[in-house]
């Protein structure tokens, strides 16, 4: 009899564990009442600390809030870096990443992605009149970027003769440029525009050259949770169709959406 009870207890424990295992991210988020988003806190226009409110602000922040609202929960934020954002998602420290992250096949081996929510390309930020007009001019010169970013790999491929100096965050790379320690900063043009706009003398700097590489941003999502991924993609579609995306883009970028670009829209 004792053995039978033990067997039944083991069976029930396995059933319970299986049910927990199959509980998806949507159920988990609703149960705790918050959507925890991993975001940057030093990328002006996308995720940064507003100097007046002392709170996180930017396009990525507002997108998280929109999706959280669709789930009927509040958005909660944890700051991430290019280096630790994927590990934090894999470990469950955050539910979703909205962190200027380029969707790459190599990253798909660890996490899933939403549809592209922002299309950008990599360029260089240089001192105006400083003699650097393109990546070709960076041979044997120091270039700043961020550790663990696609920009770090792309600039090495685009200009093998450059000396790449990798920093923890983009403001540090920009400070190195202002101090003359590097001749350029390279990353996505939207991030470069934010760095330039954040300076006291933005006209001292210019975004130069052709695009080095395309940078399609996706929201980072837990691996193999199609229900949550579909929900996020549907929310992005709704954001586009109800006009919210256009308003947020204009609010943060300062200009209207480029002609001809739109989200990947699916029939409802």
Buried (B, 14 or more C-beta within 10 A) or exposed (E): EEEEEEEEEEEEEEEEEEEEEEEBBBEBBEEEEBBBBBBBBBBBBBBBBEEEEEEBBBBBBBBBBBBBEBBEBEBBBBBBBBEBBBEBBBEEBBBBBBBBBBBBEEBEEEBBBBBBBBBBBBBBBBBEEBEBEBBEBBEEBBBBBBEBBBBBBBBEEBBEEBEBBBBBBBBBBBBBBBEEEBBBBBBBBBBBBBBBEBEEEEEEBBBBBEBBBBBBBBBBBBEEBEEBBEBBBBBBBBBBEEEBBBEBBEEBBEEEBEEEEEBEEEEE
